[in-house]
Amino acid sequence: QVQLVESGGGLVQPGGSLRLSCAASGSIFSIYDMGWYRQAPGNQRELVAGITHICVPNYKDSVKGRFTISRDNAKNTVYLQMNSLKPEDTAVYYCYYRPSIIQRPVWGQGTQVTVSS
């Protein structure tokens, strides 16, 4: 059983920054990629950023230049540095990992990010 433990969400003013962390623990044999999805009320869950086991990142267009994803393979941990936050970034952010490219994601419990003045 693999668990994903997220931290770092909260309330921030527009233009502010937050850093999300997600640590994977348990019976981990391989990790193809890890990253973050988000879901705002009434919207579908969408990919924000992912990073592969060889540290190739992938970003949603609207966060490019503002968000940075990084990964510590030794700790099975992924980070999302979010700068210049906007109200439209408000959502529940879910960490995920995939053991391989053909397997479905394993999800964290989610952490709320609210950008508001």
GUMARKOL-750049 format. One record per residue (C-alpha): residue in three letters; y, z, x; residue number from 0. Coordinates in steps of 0.25 Angstrom, whole numbers, plus 5000, padded with zeros to 4 digits. Layout:
<"ALA" <Y Z X> NUM>
...
REM end
This chain:
<"GLN" <5000 5000 5000> 0>
<"VAL" <5014 4996 5005> 1>
<"GLN" <5026 5003 5002> 2>
<"LEU" <5041 4998 5003> 3>
<"VAL" <5051 5009 5004> 4>
<"GLU" <5066 5004 5002> 5>
<"SER" <5079 5011 5006> 6>
<"GLY" <5093 5008 5007> 7>
<"GLY" <5098 5004 4993> 8>
<"GLY" <5110 5010 4986> 9>
<"LEU" <5124 5008 4981> 10>
<"VAL" <5134 5000 4990> 11>
<"GLN" <5148 4994 4987> 12>
<"PRO" <5150 4979 4988> 13>
<"GLY" <5151 4975 5003> 14>
<"GLY" <5143 4986 5007> 15>
<"SER" <5129 4987 5014> 16>
<"LEU" <5115 4993 5012> 17>
<"ARG" <5103 4992 5020> 18>
<"LEU" <5089 4992 5013> 19>
<"SER" <5076 4996 5020> 20>
<"CYS" <5062 4994 5016> 21>
<"ALA" <5050 5000 5024> 22>
<"ALA" <5036 4996 5021> 23>
<"SER" <5025 5005 5023> 24>
<"GLY" <5010 5006 5020> 25>
<"SER" <4999 4996 5022> 26>
<"ILE" <5007 4985 5028> 27>
<"PHE" <4998 4974 5035> 28>
<"SER" <5009 4964 5036> 29>
<"ILE" <5023 4960 5031> 30>
<"TYR" <5027 4946 5029> 31>
<"ASP" <5041 4949 5024> 32>
<"MET" <5049 4960 5019> 33>
<"GLY" <5063 4960 5012> 34>
<"TRP" <5071 4963 5000> 35>
<"TYR" <5072 4958 4985> 36>
<"ARG" <5082 4963 4975> 37>
<"GLN" <5083 4963 4960> 38>
<"ALA" <5095 4965 4952> 39>
<"PRO" <5095 4969 4937> 40>
<"GLY" <5091 4957 4929> 41>
<"ASN" <5088 4948 4941> 42>
<"GLN" <5075 4944 4948> 43>
<"ARG" <5071 4950 4961> 44>
<"GLU" <5076 4942 4973> 45>
<"LEU" <5074 4941 4987> 46>
<"VAL" <5085 4947 4996> 47>
<"ALA" <5079 4946 5010> 48>
<"GLY" <5066 4945 5017> 49>
<"ILE" <5061 4946 5031> 50>
<"THR" <5048 4941 5036> 51>
<"HIS" <5039 4948 5047> 52>
<"ILE" <5046 4939 5057> 53>
<"CYS" <5059 4944 5052> 54>
<"VAL" <5064 4931 5046> 55>
<"PRO" <5074 4935 5035> 56>
<"ASN" <5076 4928 5022> 57>
<"TYR" <5088 4931 5013> 58>
<"LYS" <5093 4929 4999> 59>
<"ASP" <5105 4919 5000> 60>
<"SER" <5115 4929 4994> 61>
<"VAL" <5112 4940 5004> 62>
<"LYS" <5112 4931 5017> 63>
<"GLY" <5123 4936 5027> 64>
<"ARG" <5124 4950 5020> 65>
<"PHE" <5109 4955 5020> 66>
<"THR" <5100 4957 5032> 67>
<"ILE" <5086 4959 5032> 68>
<"SER" <5078 4965 5043> 69>
<"ARG" <5064 4971 5046> 70>
<"ASP" <5057 4981 5055> 71>
<"ASN" <5043 4976 5056> 72>
<"ALA" <5039 4989 5063> 73>
<"LYS" <5043 4997 5052> 74>
<"ASN" <5040 4987 5041> 75>
<"THR" <5054 4989 5036> 76>
<"VAL" <5064 4979 5031> 77>
<"TYR" <5079 4981 5030> 78>
<"LEU" <5090 4974 5022> 79>
<"GLN" <5104 4976 5027> 80>
<"MET" <5114 4972 5015> 81>
<"ASN" <5128 4970 5018> 82>
<"SER" <5140 4965 5010> 83>
<"LEU" <5133 4969 4998> 84>
<"LYS" <5137 4963 4984> 85>
<"PRO" <5136 4968 4970> 86>
<"GLU" <5126 4957 4968> 87>
<"ASP" <5117 4963 4978> 88>
<"THR" <5114 4975 4969> 89>
<"ALA" <5099 4975 4966> 90>
<"VAL" <5086 4983 4968> 91>
<"TYR" <5081 4978 4982> 92>
<"TYR" <5066 4978 4984> 93>
<"CYS" <5060 4978 4997> 94>
<"TYR" <5047 4969 4998> 95>
<"TYR" <5037 4965 5009> 96>
<"ARG" <5026 4954 5009> 97>
<"PRO" <5013 4956 5017> 98>
<"SER" <5012 4941 5018> 99>
<"ILE" <5020 4928 5013> 100>
<"ILE" <5010 4926 5002> 101>
<"GLN" <5010 4940 4996> 102>
<"ARG" <5019 4946 4986> 103>
<"PRO" <5030 4956 4990> 104>
<"VAL" <5028 4971 4990> 105>
<"TRP" <5040 4978 4984> 106>
<"GLY" <5048 4991 4987> 107>
<"GLN" <5053 4999 4976> 108>
<"GLY" <5067 4994 4977> 109>
<"THR" <5081 4999 4981> 110>
<"GLN" <5094 4998 4973> 111>
<"VAL" <5106 4991 4979> 112>
<"THR" <5119 4992 4972> 113>
<"VAL" <5131 4985 4976> 114>
<"SER" <5143 4990 4968> 115>
<"SER" <5157 4996 4970> 116>
REM end
